[in-house]
Amino acid sequence: MTWKKRRVSGSAVTTLLVVGVVTLSLSTGLLIFMAAYRRNVMQSAAVSSQQAVAQVSNIIGNFTADLNNALGRVESLFVRESPTRDADLNALIVMRSDVVAVTSYYPGDDGSEGNSHGNDTSGAYCPGEGRPEEAWTGSWQRKEEPLANLSYSAANQPEKGEILVSKPHVESLLVNFYPWVVSVSKRMRTPEGEERIVVMDIRFSQIASYVDNVGIGSHGYCFIVDGEGNMIYHPQQQLIYAGLKEEMAAGMVRRPDGTYQEDGMICQIQTRQDSGWRIVGVSYVDEMITRPVRSVALILSGLLIVVTAAAFAASTLLSRLITRPGRELASAMREFEKNAEGFTYHPVDGSQEIADLSDSFGHMVLRIQELMDKVRGEEITLRKTELRALQAQINPHFLYNTLDSIAWMCEDGRTREAVEMVNSLARLFRISISKGHELIPIEKEVEHAESYLKIQNFRYKNQFTYSFQVEEACRGYYCNKITLQPIIENAIYHGLNRMIDEGRILIRIYERQGSVYFVVEDNGVGMTPEQCRNILHREPGDNRGIGIKNVHDRIRIYFGEEYGLTVESELDVGTKVIIRMPVITDGEKNNYEERQSH
């Protein structure tokens, strides 16, 4: 035992040392990590900004290349002689969901003279803003008289071979459709050799959506300006135009490409050579530091949790090695409490004290189980004795009342009726004996009750009537003998005997959900709710309602606590006694009687 105590003490000290060393190592590592992080945070922020700006630049490059491809396709259709040119251009717009409209203008046309050149007969005239000589809008409907032609104003007039890309603007030539577009313009020649400025309006929504979704940290963003610093697109462009927001990085956009830090911001600037657009990425130093610090805090918390869990696991392991035998013994005791009868004990290994306690508990389990078997046998014997006593208690009580009625009739000289009563009494007792069987067919129990009612009707000079309503299927089932007679007797003596009007007794027997119900109803004086409750809880020495109480006890002893009597009554209305028994067929009767005989 001394050696075990030393081993436990050494394990505890080792656990504390391991936890301390691990904690110290983690703390030192975290300090080194934080120092390295602070040295590299600016570089990481710059790299993040460069990556975001490069992504936006690539998207713009792809967008510009796509513009050139689309414009090349438009030029190939515009300059060739083909009777289906208009249909081909409209089909191109329908197929290219990003192309909204294609228009052509005479060079130098300012719209002041209305321009009557070409074959356009729609009459769409835009005062002072340029009227298209031809226009193709695919499946979109053109306005007859738009207030302004923003595409014409944005496109300007490119030199020969030059391609101009405008700022984003709203398409104003279509009916009930105002997409955000850029206008790409180029000089082209018609099949007849005349010069035209062809303008293609293409949606800017893809770039706008992508720029909106680009984030550098939680609050960083990107925006686009032209070579002169004019805003091309900003995620909060409407607030800037409305004067509700000022772009703090606007003063940096004229600087050369590169990374700049100023006023807590990190700006990354990159210029696209093909379009001249400049992409500006904005991030915040505080934010770029706060997020990693938060991550470090989470890592620290995770490491502390791991250390705590490791210490807990080590403590648990040591506890199991030391206290496991005691817990096993306690668990065995709990199992014995739950199921003493079916419990099988297996000795627990451990220290000498635990082994002695285990042996003592094993002897106790065997002794208690022996006592339980003995008590169970005595309970069965007592139950049989109680059942016979209850039945014997009913028979003298009934015999006394019946013989009293016969004696009264003999004294009155009604010998014929007395003979009938004696014959009825003989049939009644013959059924009561039933060759020693406790369970008899319900049909015999009904005959027994009818004989009793016939006897009582003689005595009371037909002061009451009675009737039976028995389901035919129930007549072959079995029930305790002398079940109805005590209930009917109680109804006559305590319910109808004090009435002036004619009494009525109704006996109903029916089956519901695996149970047989016997219902005895009378229209007697009734009882209070308190009397109904007390009639089934008669105290020793109280002779009132002895028959009902005994019937209730017999049924519960024989079939279980869920069966028995229920009494419902109302003063001056009557009383209803409901008896519930299980459905017992001829094949099941022997099982019940054998169970009671053991």
C-alpha positions as CSV (number, residue, x, y, z in Angstrom):
1,M,0.0,0.0,0.0
2,T,2.9,2.4,0.7
3,W,4.4,1.7,-2.7
4,K,1.0,2.5,-4.4
5,K,0.7,5.8,-2.5
6,R,4.2,6.8,-3.7
7,R,3.4,6.0,-7.3
8,V,0.2,8.1,-7.1
9,S,2.1,11.0,-5.6
10,G,4.8,10.8,-8.3
11,S,2.2,10.7,-11.1
12,A,0.5,13.7,-9.7
13,V,3.8,15.6,-9.5
14,T,4.7,14.5,-13.1
15,T,1.4,15.7,-14.4
16,L,1.8,19.1,-12.8
17,L,5.4,19.4,-14.2
18,V,4.2,18.4,-17.7
19,V,1.4,20.9,-17.6
20,G,3.7,23.6,-16.4
21,V,6.4,23.0,-19.0
22,V,3.8,22.8,-21.8
23,T,2.2,26.1,-20.6
24,L,5.5,27.9,-20.4
25,S,6.6,26.6,-23.9
26,L,3.3,27.7,-25.4
27,S,3.6,31.2,-23.8
28,T,7.1,31.6,-25.1
29,G,6.1,30.4,-28.6
30,L,3.2,32.8,-28.7
31,L,5.4,35.8,-27.7
32,I,7.8,34.9,-30.5
33,F,5.0,34.4,-33.0
34,M,3.5,37.8,-32.0
35,A,6.9,39.5,-32.5
36,A,7.3,37.9,-36.0
37,Y,3.7,38.8,-36.9
38,R,4.3,42.5,-36.0
39,R,7.4,42.6,-38.2
40,N,5.6,41.1,-41.2
41,V,2.1,42.5,-40.9
42,M,2.7,45.4,-43.3
43,Q,4.2,43.1,-45.8
44,S,1.2,40.7,-45.6
45,A,-1.2,43.6,-45.9
46,A,0.7,44.8,-49.0
47,V,0.6,41.3,-50.6
48,S,-3.1,41.1,-49.9
49,S,-3.7,44.4,-51.6
50,Q,-1.6,43.5,-54.6
51,Q,-3.5,40.2,-55.0
52,A,-6.8,41.9,-54.9
53,V,-5.8,44.7,-57.3
54,A,-4.2,42.1,-59.6
55,Q,-7.5,40.2,-59.7
56,V,-9.5,43.3,-60.5
57,S,-6.9,44.2,-63.2
58,N,-7.2,40.8,-64.8
59,I,-11.0,41.0,-64.9
60,I,-10.7,44.4,-66.5
61,G,-8.2,43.0,-69.0
62,N,-10.6,40.2,-69.8
63,F,-13.4,42.7,-70.1
64,T,-11.3,44.9,-72.5
65,A,-10.4,41.9,-74.6
66,D,-14.0,40.9,-74.8
67,L,-14.9,44.4,-75.8
68,N,-12.4,44.2,-78.7
69,N,-13.7,40.8,-79.8
70,A,-17.3,42.0,-79.7
71,L,-16.4,45.2,-81.6
72,G,-14.5,43.2,-84.1
73,R,-17.6,41.0,-84.7
74,V,-19.8,44.2,-85.1
75,E,-17.3,45.6,-87.6
76,S,-17.2,42.4,-89.6
77,L,-21.0,42.6,-89.9
78,F,-21.2,46.4,-90.4
79,V,-18.7,46.8,-93.3
80,R,-19.7,43.9,-95.5
81,E,-22.3,44.1,-98.1
82,S,-25.1,41.8,-97.0
83,P,-28.9,42.0,-97.4
84,T,-29.1,40.4,-93.9
85,R,-26.7,42.8,-92.1
86,D,-29.4,44.4,-89.9
87,A,-30.8,41.0,-89.0
88,D,-27.3,39.7,-88.2
89,L,-26.5,42.6,-86.0
90,N,-29.8,42.2,-84.1
91,A,-29.1,38.5,-83.7
92,L,-25.6,39.3,-82.3
93,I,-27.2,41.5,-79.6
94,V,-29.7,38.8,-78.8
95,M,-27.0,36.1,-78.5
96,R,-24.6,38.3,-76.5
97,S,-26.6,39.1,-73.4
98,D,-23.9,41.7,-72.4
99,V,-24.3,43.8,-75.6
100,V,-27.3,46.2,-75.2
101,A,-27.2,48.3,-78.4
102,V,-25.2,49.2,-81.5
103,T,-25.5,52.6,-83.1
104,S,-23.8,54.5,-85.9
105,Y,-23.3,58.3,-86.4
106,Y,-21.8,60.6,-89.1
107,P,-18.5,62.0,-88.1
108,G,-18.8,65.5,-86.7
109,D,-22.5,65.2,-86.3
110,D,-23.7,67.2,-83.3
111,G,-27.3,66.8,-84.0
112,S,-28.1,70.4,-84.4
113,E,-29.5,69.9,-87.9
114,G,-31.3,66.7,-87.1
115,N,-29.3,64.5,-89.6
116,S,-31.5,63.1,-92.3
117,H,-28.8,60.8,-93.7
118,G,-29.0,57.1,-94.1
119,N,-32.0,54.8,-94.0
120,D,-33.1,55.3,-90.4
121,T,-36.8,56.1,-90.6
122,S,-37.6,55.8,-86.9
123,G,-37.2,59.5,-86.3
124,A,-35.5,59.1,-83.0
125,Y,-34.1,62.6,-82.5
126,C,-32.0,63.7,-79.4
127,P,-31.7,67.5,-79.3
128,G,-28.1,68.6,-78.9
129,E,-26.8,65.1,-78.0
130,G,-26.5,63.2,-81.3
131,R,-29.1,61.3,-83.2
132,P,-28.1,57.8,-84.4
133,E,-28.1,57.4,-88.2
134,E,-28.7,53.7,-87.6
135,A,-29.4,51.7,-84.4
136,W,-29.7,48.0,-83.6
137,T,-31.2,46.9,-80.3
138,G,-32.0,43.3,-80.7
139,S,-35.1,42.4,-78.9
140,W,-35.2,45.7,-76.9
141,Q,-37.6,48.4,-78.0
142,R,-36.1,51.8,-78.8
143,K,-37.5,55.1,-77.5
144,E,-39.1,57.3,-80.2
145,E,-37.8,60.5,-78.7
146,P,-35.2,60.0,-75.9
147,L,-34.4,63.1,-73.8
148,A,-30.7,62.5,-74.1
149,N,-28.3,60.1,-75.9
150,L,-25.8,59.3,-73.1
151,S,-23.9,56.8,-75.3
152,Y,-23.3,59.4,-78.0
153,S,-22.1,61.9,-75.4
154,A,-19.8,59.3,-73.7
155,A,-18.3,57.9,-76.9
156,N,-16.7,61.1,-78.4
157,Q,-15.2,60.7,-81.9
158,P,-12.2,58.4,-82.2
159,E,-9.5,58.9,-84.8
160,K,-9.1,56.4,-87.6
161,G,-8.0,53.0,-86.2
162,E,-8.5,54.2,-82.6
163,I,-10.9,52.6,-80.2
164,L,-12.3,54.7,-77.4
165,V,-13.9,53.3,-74.2
166,S,-16.2,55.6,-72.3
167,K,-16.9,55.9,-68.6
168,P,-19.8,53.8,-67.3
169,H,-23.2,55.4,-67.8
170,V,-26.9,54.6,-68.0
171,E,-28.3,53.4,-71.4
172,S,-30.9,56.0,-72.4
173,L,-32.2,54.8,-75.8
174,L,-34.4,51.9,-74.7
175,V,-37.9,51.7,-73.4
176,N,-38.2,50.7,-69.7
177,F,-34.6,49.3,-69.6
178,Y,-31.7,51.3,-68.1
179,P,-28.7,49.1,-67.7
180,W,-25.3,50.3,-66.6
181,V,-23.1,50.3,-69.7
182,V,-19.8,51.5,-71.3
183,S,-19.7,52.7,-74.9
184,V,-17.0,51.5,-77.2
185,S,-16.6,53.6,-80.4
186,K,-14.6,53.1,-83.6
187,R,-14.6,54.7,-87.1
188,M,-15.8,52.2,-89.7
189,R,-16.8,52.3,-93.4
190,T,-20.2,51.3,-94.8
191,P,-20.3,48.9,-97.8
192,E,-20.8,52.1,-99.9
193,G,-17.5,53.5,-98.6
194,E,-18.9,56.2,-96.2
195,E,-17.3,56.8,-92.8
196,R,-19.4,56.2,-89.7
197,I,-18.6,56.2,-86.0
198,V,-20.0,52.9,-84.7
199,V,-20.8,52.8,-80.9
200,M,-21.4,49.5,-79.1
201,D,-23.0,49.7,-75.6
202,I,-22.0,46.8,-73.4
203,R,-23.0,46.1,-69.9
204,F,-20.7,47.0,-67.1
205,S,-22.5,44.9,-64.5
206,Q,-20.0,42.1,-64.4
207,I,-17.1,44.3,-63.5
208,A,-19.2,46.3,-61.1
209,S,-20.4,43.1,-59.3
210,Y,-16.8,41.8,-59.1
211,V,-15.4,45.1,-57.8
212,D,-18.3,45.2,-55.2
213,N,-17.3,41.8,-53.9
214,V,-13.6,42.3,-53.8
215,G,-12.6,42.9,-50.2
216,I,-9.2,43.5,-48.5
217,G,-9.9,42.6,-45.0
218,S,-13.4,43.3,-43.6
219,H,-13.6,46.9,-44.8
220,G,-11.0,47.2,-47.6
221,Y,-12.2,47.7,-51.2
222,C,-11.1,48.5,-54.7
223,F,-12.2,51.2,-57.1
224,I,-11.3,52.3,-60.7
225,V,-10.3,55.7,-62.0
226,D,-9.1,56.9,-65.5
227,G,-5.6,58.2,-66.3
228,E,-6.6,61.7,-65.1
229,G,-8.0,60.6,-61.8
230,N,-11.6,60.8,-62.7
231,M,-13.8,58.1,-61.1
232,I,-14.8,55.2,-63.4
233,Y,-16.4,53.0,-60.8
234,H,-16.5,52.9,-57.0
235,P,-18.5,50.4,-54.8
236,Q,-20.1,53.4,-53.1
237,Q,-20.2,55.6,-56.3
238,Q,-23.7,57.0,-55.6
239,L,-22.8,58.2,-52.2
240,I,-19.7,59.9,-53.6
241,Y,-21.7,61.6,-56.4
242,A,-24.3,62.7,-53.9
243,G,-21.5,64.3,-51.7
244,L,-22.3,61.9,-48.8
245,K,-18.9,60.2,-48.9
246,E,-15.4,61.4,-49.7
247,E,-12.8,59.1,-51.0
248,M,-9.8,59.6,-48.7
249,A,-7.5,57.8,-51.2
250,A,-8.4,60.1,-54.0
251,G,-5.2,62.2,-53.5
252,M,-3.0,59.2,-54.1
253,V,-4.3,58.1,-57.5
254,R,-2.0,60.5,-59.4
255,R,1.1,58.8,-58.0
256,P,3.0,56.1,-59.9
257,D,2.0,52.5,-59.6
258,G,3.1,51.0,-56.3
259,T,2.2,50.7,-52.6
260,Y,1.6,53.7,-50.4
261,Q,0.8,54.0,-46.7
262,E,-0.8,57.2,-45.4
263,D,-3.3,58.1,-42.6
264,G,-3.7,54.5,-41.5
265,M,-4.4,53.3,-45.0
266,I,-2.5,51.1,-47.4
267,C,-3.1,51.9,-51.1
268,Q,-2.0,49.7,-53.9
269,I,-2.2,51.3,-57.4
270,Q,-1.9,49.5,-60.8
271,T,-2.5,50.9,-64.3
272,R,-3.9,49.0,-67.2
273,Q,-2.0,49.9,-70.4
274,D,-4.7,48.7,-72.8
275,S,-7.4,51.1,-71.4
276,G,-5.5,53.5,-69.2
277,W,-7.7,52.7,-66.3
278,R,-6.1,52.6,-62.8
279,I,-7.1,50.1,-60.1
280,V,-6.8,51.3,-56.6
281,G,-6.9,48.9,-53.6
282,V,-7.6,50.4,-50.2
283,S,-7.0,48.5,-46.9
284,Y,-6.6,49.6,-43.3
285,V,-3.6,48.9,-41.1
286,D,-5.6,48.6,-37.9
287,E,-7.9,46.1,-39.4
288,M,-5.2,44.1,-41.0
289,I,-3.5,43.9,-37.5
290,T,-6.7,43.3,-35.5
291,R,-7.8,40.2,-37.5
292,P,-4.5,38.3,-37.0
293,V,-4.4,39.3,-33.4
294,R,-7.9,37.9,-33.0
295,S,-6.7,34.7,-34.7
296,V,-3.8,34.5,-32.4
297,A,-6.2,34.9,-29.4
298,L,-8.3,32.1,-30.8
299,I,-5.1,29.9,-31.2
300,L,-4.1,30.8,-27.6
301,S,-7.5,29.9,-26.3
302,G,-7.4,26.6,-28.2
303,L,-4.0,25.8,-26.8
304,L,-5.1,26.6,-23.3
305,I,-8.2,24.4,-23.8
306,V,-5.9,21.6,-25.1
307,V,-3.6,22.0,-22.1
308,T,-6.6,21.9,-19.7
309,A,-8.0,18.9,-21.5
310,A,-4.7,17.1,-21.3
311,A,-4.4,17.9,-17.6
312,F,-8.0,16.7,-17.1
313,A,-7.3,13.5,-19.1
314,A,-4.2,12.8,-17.0
315,S,-6.1,13.4,-13.7
316,T,-9.0,11.2,-15.0
317,L,-6.6,8.4,-15.9
318,L,-4.9,8.5,-12.5
319,S,-8.3,8.7,-10.8
320,R,-9.5,5.6,-12.7
321,L,-6.4,3.7,-11.8
322,I,-6.9,4.4,-8.1
323,T,-10.7,4.7,-7.6
324,R,-11.9,2.3,-10.4
325,P,-12.5,-0.6,-8.0
326,G,-14.5,1.6,-5.7
327,R,-16.6,2.9,-8.6
328,E,-17.2,-0.6,-9.8
329,L,-18.4,-1.7,-6.3
330,A,-20.7,1.4,-6.1
331,S,-22.1,0.6,-9.6
332,A,-22.8,-3.0,-8.5
333,M,-24.7,-1.7,-5.5
334,R,-26.8,0.6,-7.6
335,E,-27.6,-2.3,-10.0
336,F,-28.6,-4.4,-7.0
337,E,-30.9,-1.6,-5.8
338,K,-32.6,-1.6,-9.2
339,N,-32.9,-5.3,-9.7
340,A,-32.2,-7.2,-6.5
341,E,-34.0,-10.4,-7.6
342,G,-32.1,-10.9,-10.9
343,F,-28.8,-9.4,-9.8
344,T,-25.6,-11.6,-10.2
345,Y,-22.6,-10.2,-8.3
346,H,-19.1,-10.5,-9.7
347,P,-16.3,-9.8,-7.1
348,V,-14.3,-6.6,-7.6
349,D,-10.5,-6.7,-7.6
350,G,-8.5,-4.0,-5.8
351,S,-6.7,-3.2,-2.6
352,Q,-7.2,-5.4,0.5
353,E,-9.9,-3.1,1.9
354,I,-11.8,-3.1,-1.4
355,A,-11.5,-6.9,-1.7
356,D,-12.9,-7.3,1.9
357,L,-15.7,-4.9,1.2
358,S,-16.5,-6.7,-2.1
359,D,-16.7,-10.1,-0.3
360,S,-19.0,-8.7,2.4
361,F,-21.3,-7.2,-0.2
362,G,-21.4,-10.5,-2.1
363,H,-22.5,-12.3,1.1
364,M,-25.1,-9.6,1.8
365,V,-26.5,-10.0,-1.8
366,L,-27.0,-13.8,-1.4
367,R,-28.6,-13.3,2.0
368,I,-31.0,-10.6,0.8
369,Q,-32.0,-12.7,-2.2
370,E,-32.7,-15.7,0.1
371,L,-34.9,-13.5,2.3
372,M,-36.7,-12.1,-0.7
373,D,-37.6,-15.6,-1.9
374,K,-38.9,-16.4,1.6
375,V,-41.0,-13.2,1.8
376,R,-42.3,-13.8,-1.7
377,G,-43.5,-17.3,-0.7
378,E,-45.2,-15.9,2.5
379,E,-46.9,-13.1,0.4
380,I,-48.3,-15.7,-1.9
381,T,-49.7,-17.8,1.0
382,L,-51.1,-14.6,2.6
383,R,-52.7,-13.6,-0.7
384,K,-54.5,-16.9,-1.0
385,T,-55.7,-16.8,2.6
386,E,-57.0,-13.2,2.1
387,L,-58.8,-14.2,-1.1
388,R,-60.6,-17.1,0.7
389,A,-61.4,-14.9,3.7
390,L,-63.0,-12.2,1.5
391,Q,-65.1,-14.8,-0.3
392,A,-66.1,-16.4,3.0
393,Q,-67.0,-12.9,4.3
394,I,-69.5,-12.3,1.5
395,N,-71.3,-15.7,1.8
396,P,-72.5,-15.3,5.4
397,H,-73.5,-11.7,4.8
398,F,-75.7,-12.7,1.8
399,L,-77.1,-15.8,3.5
400,Y,-78.2,-13.8,6.6
401,N,-80.1,-11.3,4.4
402,T,-81.8,-14.0,2.3
403,L,-82.8,-16.3,5.2
404,D,-84.3,-13.2,6.9
405,S,-86.5,-12.6,3.8
406,I,-87.6,-16.3,3.7
407,A,-88.5,-16.2,7.4
408,W,-90.5,-13.1,7.0
409,M,-92.5,-14.7,4.1
410,C,-93.2,-17.8,6.1
411,E,-94.4,-15.8,9.0
412,D,-96.7,-14.0,6.6
413,G,-98.1,-17.3,5.3
414,R,-96.7,-16.9,1.8
415,T,-95.5,-20.5,1.7
416,R,-95.6,-20.8,-2.1
417,E,-93.5,-17.8,-2.6
418,A,-91.2,-19.0,0.2
419,V,-90.7,-22.3,-1.7
420,E,-89.8,-20.3,-4.8
421,M,-87.4,-18.3,-2.8
422,V,-85.8,-21.4,-1.4
423,N,-85.5,-22.9,-4.9
424,S,-83.9,-19.7,-6.1
425,L,-81.6,-19.7,-3.1
426,A,-80.6,-23.3,-3.9
427,R,-79.7,-22.3,-7.5
428,L,-77.9,-19.3,-6.2
429,F,-75.7,-21.3,-3.8
430,R,-75.1,-24.0,-6.4
431,I,-73.7,-21.4,-8.7
432,S,-71.7,-19.8,-5.8
433,I,-70.0,-23.1,-5.0
434,S,-69.2,-23.9,-8.7
435,K,-67.2,-27.0,-7.6
436,G,-64.6,-24.9,-5.9
437,H,-63.8,-22.7,-8.9
438,E,-63.3,-19.0,-8.4
439,L,-63.9,-18.1,-12.1
440,I,-67.3,-18.9,-13.6
441,P,-68.9,-18.0,-17.0
442,I,-70.5,-14.6,-17.1
443,E,-73.7,-16.3,-18.2
444,K,-73.8,-18.2,-14.8
445,E,-73.0,-14.9,-12.9
446,V,-76.0,-13.3,-14.7
447,E,-78.2,-16.3,-13.6
448,H,-76.9,-15.9,-10.1
449,A,-77.8,-12.2,-10.1
450,E,-81.3,-12.9,-11.5
451,S,-82.0,-15.5,-8.8
452,Y,-81.0,-12.9,-6.2
453,L,-83.2,-10.2,-7.7
454,K,-86.1,-12.7,-7.9
455,I,-85.7,-13.4,-4.2
456,Q,-85.5,-9.7,-3.3
457,N,-88.5,-8.9,-5.5
458,F,-90.6,-11.3,-3.4
459,R,-89.5,-9.6,-0.3
460,Y,-90.1,-6.0,-1.4
461,K,-93.4,-6.9,-3.0
462,N,-92.3,-5.7,-6.5
463,Q,-91.3,-2.2,-5.3
464,F,-88.6,-2.1,-8.0
465,T,-88.0,-3.4,-11.5
466,Y,-84.8,-4.7,-13.0
467,S,-83.4,-5.5,-16.4
468,F,-80.3,-7.0,-18.0
469,Q,-78.4,-5.9,-21.2
470,V,-75.7,-8.4,-21.9
471,E,-73.7,-8.6,-25.1
472,E,-73.9,-12.1,-26.4
473,A,-70.1,-12.3,-26.9
474,C,-69.5,-11.7,-23.2
475,R,-71.7,-14.6,-21.9
476,G,-68.9,-17.1,-22.7
477,Y,-66.2,-15.1,-20.9
478,Y,-65.3,-15.8,-17.3
479,C,-65.4,-13.6,-14.2
480,N,-65.1,-13.8,-10.4
481,K,-68.2,-15.5,-8.9
482,I,-70.5,-13.5,-6.7
483,T,-69.5,-10.2,-8.3
484,L,-72.9,-8.7,-9.2
485,Q,-74.9,-9.8,-6.1
486,P,-73.2,-7.6,-3.5
487,I,-73.5,-4.6,-5.8
488,I,-77.2,-5.2,-6.4
489,E,-77.7,-5.8,-2.7
490,N,-76.1,-2.5,-1.8
491,A,-78.3,-0.8,-4.5
492,I,-81.5,-2.3,-2.9
493,Y,-80.7,-1.7,0.7
494,H,-79.0,1.7,0.5
495,G,-80.5,3.1,-2.7
496,L,-84.0,1.9,-3.3
497,N,-85.2,0.9,0.2
498,R,-85.8,4.5,1.3
499,M,-87.6,5.6,-1.9
500,I,-91.3,6.3,-2.3
501,D,-91.3,6.0,-6.1
502,E,-90.7,2.8,-7.9
503,G,-87.1,1.8,-8.1
504,R,-85.2,0.6,-11.2
505,I,-82.0,-1.4,-11.5
506,L,-80.2,-1.8,-14.8
507,I,-77.4,-4.3,-15.2
508,R,-75.2,-3.9,-18.4
509,I,-72.3,-6.1,-19.5
510,Y,-70.1,-5.3,-22.5
511,E,-66.6,-5.6,-23.9
512,R,-64.4,-2.6,-24.7
513,Q,-60.7,-2.6,-25.6
514,G,-59.7,-5.9,-24.1
515,S,-61.7,-5.5,-20.9
516,V,-65.2,-6.6,-19.8
517,Y,-67.3,-4.0,-18.0
518,F,-70.2,-4.7,-15.5
519,V,-72.4,-1.7,-14.9
520,V,-75.1,-1.6,-12.2
521,E,-77.2,1.5,-12.2
522,D,-80.1,2.5,-9.9
523,N,-82.3,5.5,-9.6
524,G,-82.1,5.5,-5.8
525,V,-81.3,8.3,-3.3
526,G,-77.6,8.5,-4.4
527,M,-74.5,9.5,-2.4
528,T,-72.2,12.4,-1.9
529,P,-68.8,12.5,-3.6
530,E,-67.2,11.9,-0.2
531,Q,-69.3,8.8,0.3
532,C,-68.3,7.5,-3.1
533,R,-64.7,7.9,-2.2
534,N,-65.0,6.3,1.2
535,I,-67.0,3.3,0.1
536,L,-63.9,1.7,-1.5
537,H,-61.6,2.7,1.4
538,R,-63.6,1.2,4.3
539,E,-61.8,1.3,7.7
540,P,-61.6,-1.9,9.8
541,G,-64.8,-2.3,11.9
542,D,-66.9,-0.2,9.5
543,N,-69.7,-2.6,8.2
544,R,-71.2,-0.2,5.7
545,G,-70.6,-1.2,2.1
546,I,-68.7,-4.3,3.1
547,G,-69.9,-6.2,0.0
548,I,-68.7,-3.6,-2.5
549,K,-65.4,-3.3,-0.8
550,N,-64.8,-7.0,-0.8
551,V,-65.7,-7.4,-4.5
552,H,-63.3,-4.6,-5.3
553,D,-60.5,-6.2,-3.2
554,R,-61.1,-9.7,-4.7
555,I,-60.9,-8.4,-8.3
556,R,-57.6,-6.5,-7.6
557,I,-56.0,-9.5,-5.8
558,Y,-57.0,-11.8,-8.6
559,F,-56.2,-9.6,-11.7
560,G,-54.1,-6.6,-10.6
561,E,-54.3,-3.0,-9.5
562,E,-55.6,-1.7,-12.8
563,Y,-58.9,-3.6,-12.4
564,G,-61.7,-3.2,-9.8
565,L,-64.7,-0.9,-9.1
566,T,-65.5,2.7,-9.8
567,V,-68.5,4.4,-8.1
568,E,-70.3,7.4,-9.6
569,S,-73.3,8.9,-7.8
570,E,-75.5,12.0,-7.5
571,L,-77.9,12.8,-4.7
572,D,-81.6,12.2,-5.6
573,V,-80.5,11.0,-9.0
574,G,-79.0,7.5,-8.5
575,T,-75.8,5.5,-8.4
576,K,-73.7,3.8,-11.0
577,V,-71.1,1.1,-10.1
578,I,-68.7,0.1,-12.9
579,I,-66.7,-3.1,-12.6
580,R,-63.8,-3.7,-14.9
581,M,-62.2,-7.1,-15.5
582,P,-59.9,-8.5,-18.2
583,V,-61.4,-10.6,-21.0
584,I,-60.9,-14.2,-19.9
585,T,-61.7,-17.0,-22.4
586,D,-62.2,-20.7,-21.6
587,G,-58.5,-21.3,-22.6
588,E,-57.2,-18.6,-20.3
589,K,-59.3,-19.6,-17.2
590,N,-57.0,-22.4,-16.3
591,N,-53.9,-20.2,-16.4
592,Y,-55.4,-17.7,-13.9
593,E,-56.5,-20.5,-11.5
594,E,-53.1,-22.2,-11.7
595,R,-51.4,-18.9,-11.0
596,Q,-53.5,-18.4,-7.9
597,S,-53.0,-21.9,-6.7
598,H,-49.2,-21.5,-6.5
